[in-house]
């Protein structure tokens, strides 16, 4: 056997022997990764393996939930059962459905497919993003809310997954800034502005006296901002940032509105 | 508001204004990411956001499963119930437990904590890794098996998560090579060799006539090999690679055995 013990020579030989049977399936994004140092490459690889085992585990758990929900449904439908038993069966089915929906959101987001633009309703997107963070927000004692839903729907045309990635970065970045603050709060506001629909993430609270270190595995806000700017440009969105008087960041994303008939508003004048 | 529309000037100004309120929590691995081009950084950021929302969703789903299991248990314990109802409740509880265990594995793997070395049993690790891929292996029509378990336990001292990352890369790399082959099969073999315990991933099958493109979102086997070599070096393991006569890769990992008393075998002679 060839030892792959890390010397350049051995590594090169093994790579070439393995490559000879390897389909050329590498996406363009990975070419760049060779620029990374070992620590960074190892961490990126870890994130990549997580995404691989995630889809596997989620599918398996969704199967279990389907069996669970099916059994609960059969219990509910039996005649002459004690109402207390039926209530338990209903609870089980409701929880299974809820869990399955949460997993489906995660799965949809983690799929490595390129999607085409579709009509996205920003209120729906805001709720999805908040649900994806609700447990973590609760643990960090950050209250979260969505405002302006009543003025909706806020329709735009975009690749949903990319827009969700952008919104999650706005959320995660805001969370990182106000983590540990007293009265920490994040509000996702929805509104119209001219021919745009606007989604805004405002973070507030009272800064802690001591600056707390960010969570382990942090991505880095400067890099997040680079990604945000890039995603916004790809989505035809305008990303605005300011520090509010309350001390927290306020990040707004303006996208061309689409009317109910499916027409995108004319290009905004800037 | 400051527009973050991607021009260097705007970007720089916004980054600095945001940075002023940002705790210096960035891990060393992210410093390198600034080397990446926009496409690669965007993809790495996507993987990072997936890991962030994963832990959130998994916690929420585990809560739902706990409620489900608890209700099923209460149903089971009721006296005088129809055995058919009890069986359904047992099925529900068993599925909830199974799903919860699968999620716990995923969660443990995705946690961004640095861990200290611990005693790891390779047979247990092999089963965990295969479970994390079982659904995907089934879909790709790759059969999988573990051999040599009866000769265990195969104890070594290592950071479990790093070792699992390495093993998952062996698996994922092997899968990528034989995907689409007829009779595709992966065997994880366990054995002793001198003072080492060895875990080997052998892939076999009949190559398809047409080379199929790798799955979307592929990491790239050359980069995976770089990560593997690095992880092996960190773990004090020796990684060996050969192409078997059957055409598939055979990847073996040798680690210093630890006896039941907790003593690591003397350093191997090489």
Interface residues (C-beta under 8 A of the other chain):
Chain A: X1 X2 X3 X4 X5 X6 X11 X14 X15 X17 X18 X19 X20 X21 X22 X23 X24 X25 X26 X27 X28 X29 X30 X31 X32 X33 X34 X35 X36 X37 X38 X39 X40 X41 X42 X43 X44 X45 X46 X47 X48 X49 X50 X51 X52 X53 X54 X55 X56 X57 X59 X60 X61 X64 X65 X67 X68 X71 X72 X74 X75 X78 X81 X85 X88 X89 X91 X92 X95 X96 X98 X99 X102 X103 X105 X106 X109 X110 X112 X113 X114 X132 X133 X134 X135 X136 X165 X168 X169 X172 X173 X176 X177 X179 X207 X211 X212 X213 X214 X215 X216 X217 X218 X219 X220 X221 X222 X223 X224 X225 X226 X227 X228 X229 X230 X231 X232 X233 X238 X239 X240 X241 X242 X243 X247 X248 X249 X250 X252
Chain B: X1 X2 X3 X4 X5 X6 X11 X14 X15 X17 X18 X19 X20 X21 X22 X23 X24 X25 X26 X27 X28 X29 X30 X31 X32 X33 X34 X35 X36 X37 X38 X39 X40 X41 X42 X43 X44 X45 X46 X47 X48 X49 X50 X51 X52 X53 X54 X55 X56 X57 X59 X60 X61 X64 X65 X67 X68 X71 X72 X74 X75 X78 X81 X85 X88 X89 X91 X92 X95 X96 X98 X99 X102 X103 X105 X106 X109 X110 X112 X113 X114 X132 X133 X134 X135 X136 X165 X168 X169 X172 X173 X176 X177 X179 X207 X211 X212 X213 X214 X215 X216 X217 X218 X219 X220 X221 X222 X223 X224 X225 X226 X227 X228 X229 X230 X231 X232 X233 X238 X239 X240 X241 X242 X243 X247 X248 X249 X250 X252
